Amino acid sequence: MPDKINIKRIALLGSTGSIGRQTLQVVDANPEYLKIKVLTAFDNAELLVKQAVRYLPELVVIGNDKKYMTVREALKNSPVKVLAGLDAISDLMEMDNFDIVLTAMVGFSGLMPTIRAIKKRKTVALANKETMVVAGELIRKLAIDEGVTIIPVDSEHSAIFQCLAGEEHNPVEKLILTASGGPFRDKDIEFIKNVTVEQALNHPNWTMGRKITIDSASMMNKGLEVIEARWLFNVPPENIDVVIHHQSIIHSIVQFEDGSMKAQMGIPDMRLPIQYALTHPHRIKSDFPRLSFADYLNLSFEPPDTKKFRNLAISYEVLRKGGNLPCIMNAANEAAVNAFLSGRIGFIEMSGIIEKVLDKSKYIGNPSLEDYQNSDKEARMLATQLIT
């Protein structure tokens, strides 16, 4: 262990979700290194209050304005300041009481806080992949201009980030993202047409939030990760591959121009990439379960079926065309997933909604931030019309 690690003061955006709760587990295990200064949640006021009482951050923000009085009343006898609204989550980036912001918000809502954090030159631990999907080119340029490090938290991108450590001057030939294949990897189209929400939420390897679990089942999550990887690591789409690796032991692979490959491995546990992001560039001791090859005598690999899982093919297509299309796809997908989870459309119909929204939307080759915001809004409206 390094002789001295400075305490990291953390703003945790999305503290009540799956990544947020696991981040707090990492903080609990490392109180000498990690300190919570800000907690935010959108709607889960009850859990946010419990977290605030336990961790005593300087500030909490509840994104849903209607829950403000509930949170404020519950914390009135504590030293914790309470704010409300999505704008307040972005505005808190101006504070100087934290060093690193972990963005675990779901969907498009993570974009503006990330932009504001970069402009304030905060280190960003990025668990909100949609930020890079929606506006990856803009975010990458802004981070370079401001000299800000973006440390990915997604297991696949954390794996690539770790494999690239010390390889700054060695050109990358290919990135290989692994995918579990989700719960329907071995099912045929007829089965997939009739899957239930409960079946789609039953992921074989990972414990995640509802939205990302559905994305994993439809392979949209992997499509989003391809787009995110393109901008995080500045690798063109044709040099990013996806391989189905059902055991989820190898989290991703980097191939260099000499043909050598480096892979990062471990059991499926999001706490490891979370801890790595929060303590980077150091590795600190953990009590996470260790990988034993005696438990995994066979590791399998196979190509993805993009005919059965159309979302992956759609993602590559919008990435190649660029502009505002990834933003449109992301918005349409969020609307489609919500509709599936509420029983308004079937599992297969989600891809159809996304394709129709893309066909009907205006293409902008060099979008501004305002263009991204408008494209997101218009795509959601169009998706809603198609669903209803």
N, C-alpha and C positions, 0 to 999 in steps of 0.2 A: 504494500500500500504506500502511496506517496507520503512524504514526511508531513506535508501541509496541503490541505484542500480548503480553499475559501468557502465559507458558507454561501450557498445559493439561495437567494431570496426569490420566491416564485409567485407569479400571478397565474392562477389556474383557471382557464376559461372553459366552462363546461364541467364543473366539478361533480355534478350529480350523475353524469353518464358513466358508461362502462370504463372508458379510459380515465376519466376523472377520478372515479372511485379507486381504480388500481394505482393511479398516481399517488393518492393519499396513503395507500398501503406502503408504497415505496418510501414516502416521507416518514411514516411511522417507524419503519425499519432503520431509518438513517437520520434521527433527529439532530445529530451533531453536525450534519452536513447540509440539511435541507430545512427551509423555513417557509411556511405559507404566509404570504402577505396579502393576497387578494384571492377571493373565490367568486365565481359567477355561475349562474344557472339561468335557464330560460323560464322554466315553468314549475320545477319541483321545489316549491318553497319550503315544504316540511323538511326535506333532507338537507337543503341549503342551510336552514337554521341549525340543525343538528351539527353539521360540519363547522359552522361558524362558532358555536358554543365550544366545540372541542379544540379547534385550531386557533381561535381568536385572531383572525386576520385583521388588518387595519380597515379593510373595506370588503363588503360583499355587494354584488349587483344582481338583482333579479330582473331578467330580461322582460318578463311579462309585467307591464305596469300595473295590472289589476291585482297582482300579488304583493305590491309594495307595502301596503298597510299591514298585511299579515306578517311579513318578515320584520318590518320595523318594530311592530308591537312585541314580537317574540324576543327581539334583541335590545329592547329599550333600556335594560339594566346592565348591558354589556358595553365595553369600549368600542365595539365594532360599528363603523359607519355604514349606513345602508343607502344605496341608490337604486334606481330602477330605469329600465328601458335599454334598447339595443344601442342607442347613441351613447349612453353612459358607459357601456362596455368598451366602445371604441375610445371614448374620451379618457378613460382611466390609463391609457397608454402614455399619457403625459406625466404620470406620476413618477417620482424618482425613488420609490421605496422598494423596488424589485429589480432583479438583474436579468431574469429569464422569464419569458411568457410561454406557457404550454397551452397551445390552442387545441382544445378537444371539443370545440363546438361542432355541431352537425350541419353539414351542407354549406350553402352560400353565405350563411350568417357569419362564417369565420373570415371572410375576405377583408372587410374593412378594419377589424381589429388587427389583423396581421399587417396590413399596409401601414397603419398608424404605429404599430410596434417597430417596424423597420425604419420608418422615418424618425423615430425617437432613438434609433440605434440600439434597440434591445435585442439580445439573443433570442431567437425564436425556436422553440421545440415544436415541430409541426406534426400534429396528429389529424388535422383537418385537411385531408387530401384534396377536397373540393376547391380549396384556395388555389392550388397549382393547376387544377383542371380548368377552372374558370378563367384565370388570368395569369397563367404560368410565365409567359414571356414578360409581362409587366412586372411581376413579382421578382423574377430572376434579375432583371435589369436594375430594379430599385435596390435589391439587396447588394448587388455589386457596387452600385454608386455610393451606397451608404456604408459599405464595408461591414455588413451584417452577416453573421453566420446563421444559416437555417439548418437545424439538426432534425432530420426526419425521425418520427416516432413509429410510423408503420413498420411492422416487422420486416417486410421486404426491402423497404428503402433504408431502414436502419442497417440491414445486412449489407447492402451495397456500400453505404457510407463507411461501415467498419472495414469492408474489404478494400476500400480505396485509401484508407489511412496509410500514409507513407508512400503512396504511389502517385503523388501529385504530378510528377514529370513523366509518367509512363502512360502513353495513349491507350485508351480503352477501345477494344474492338467490338465488344458486345456485352450487353446486360441481359441476364436471364432471370426473369421473375418466376418464382415458383407459385403454384396455386394448388390448393387442396382438391379442387374440383367440386367442393360443396356436397350437399346431401344427394344430389341427383346425377352425379358423375356417371353412374352405370345404368341410369334409367333411360328408356326410350321416349320419343316425342309424345306418344300417346299417354304415357304415365305423367309426363311433365305438364301436359295440358290440364290435368285435373288435380294437381297438387293443392293442398290446403295451406293456409297461413301457418298452422302448427307444424306441418312437415317442413316448410321452407325455413322456419326458425330453428330447426333442429340441426345445427351445424355439427359435423362429426369431430372436429378438432379444436375449434376456438370458441371461447365465450365472449360474445360481443353484443353491442347494442342492436336493436331491432332493425334499424335501417341498413346498417352495414352487413348484417346477417342475411337480409334479403338480397342485397347487392352481391354478396358472395355466392348465394345459391343461383343467381342469374348470370354470374360471371361479369356483371357490370363492375364489381369492385376491382377485378383484375384489369378491366379496361381503363378505369380511372387511374389505377396505379401505373399503367403504361404511360399515360399522359403525364402524370406527376413525375415519373422517372425521367421523361424526356427533358423537362425543364429543371429539375433538381440537379441533374448530372450532365446536362448539355450534350446528350447523345441523340442522334437522329432516330426517327421511328423505325427505319429499316434495320437498325442495329439493336433493337429491343425485342427480345423473344419472351414467350410465355410457355412454360412446361408444366403439365399436371404432375404433381408430386404428392400423392395422397397422404403420406405420413406427416407432412409439414415439419420435417426435421431440418432439411436444408431450406433456409429462408430466402436466399437468392444467391446468384453467382455472377462474378465479374470475369470476363475473358479479356486478356490483354493481347496486344498485337503480335506478341511472340507465340501465342497459342496457349499460354499458361492460364489456368483458371484458379480463382480463389472463391471459396464458399464460406458463408457463415452458418453455423449449425447450432441447434439447441432444441429443447422441447418447446411445444407451443405455449408460451407464457408471455403475455404482453408486458409484464413487469420488468423483464430484462431490457428490452429496448427503451422503455420509459426511464429506467434508472440510468442507462447509458447516456441518454440525451440530457438528463438533468445534471449528471456529474462529469460530462465530457470536458476536457480530454482525459480525465482519469477513469480508471476502473476501480470500483470499490467492492469489498467483500459483500456477498449476499448469501442468504440461506435458501435461494430458489432451488427447486429440484434439479438434479444434474442428469444429463443424457447418459444412458448406458447403452452401448451397442448390443449388449446381450438382449435388450428388449426390442431391438430393431435390427434383426438379422438380414432383412431384405428391404432395400429402399427402391421404390419403383418410380418410373418416369414414362410419360406418354404425351403426345401432342394434344392440345385442346380441340374440341369439336366445335368449330365456329358456326356450323350449320344448325346444330342443336342449341347452342348458346350464342345467339346472334349479337348480343350486346358487346362481346369482345371484338367482333368484326366491325361493328358500328364505331366503336371507340378508335380503332386504328384508322378508319376512314376519316373521321372528323379530325383526328390529329394530323393526318397527312394534308388535309385541306386547310386546316388552321383557322385563323381569324376568330370570329365569335362562335364558331360551330361547337367547340367543346363546351362552352358556356351554355349554349342552347340545349345540348344533349344532357348536361348535368341537371338543368332546371326541369326538363321534361322527365328525366328519370326520378327526381325527387317527388314530383307530382304523381308519377305512375306508381312508385313504391307506396306512397301514402294511400293511393286508391286501392292497391292490392291488400294492404294491411287492414283496410276498413271494409274489405269484401265487395268493393264496387267493380273490380275487374279481376280476370284470371291471371295466373302467373305468366303464361305465354303472351298475353295481351300487352304486358308492359313494354316489350320490345317494339310492338306495332305502334303504340302511342309515341314512343321516342322517334321512330322513323317518320311518322306523319308530321310531327312537330318540326323536325329538321327540314322536311320537304316544303313546308308552308312558311318557314321563317326566312327573314331577310339576311343574306350573307354580308358580313362586313370584314374586309380583308385585314385592315389595320385598326382594330377597335381601340377606343380610349376607355378610361375607367367608366365614364358615363355610358358609353356604348355597351359595356359589359353589364352594367346595372339595368339598362333598358332591355337588353336582350334577355336577361334573366326574367325580368318581370313579364315581358311579352310572351316568352315561351311557357311560363307557368299558366298564364291566362289561356293560351291556346290549348295546352294540355288539359286544363280543366274543362274547356268547351268540348273537347274530343271525348273526355271520359263521361261527362254527363249527357 
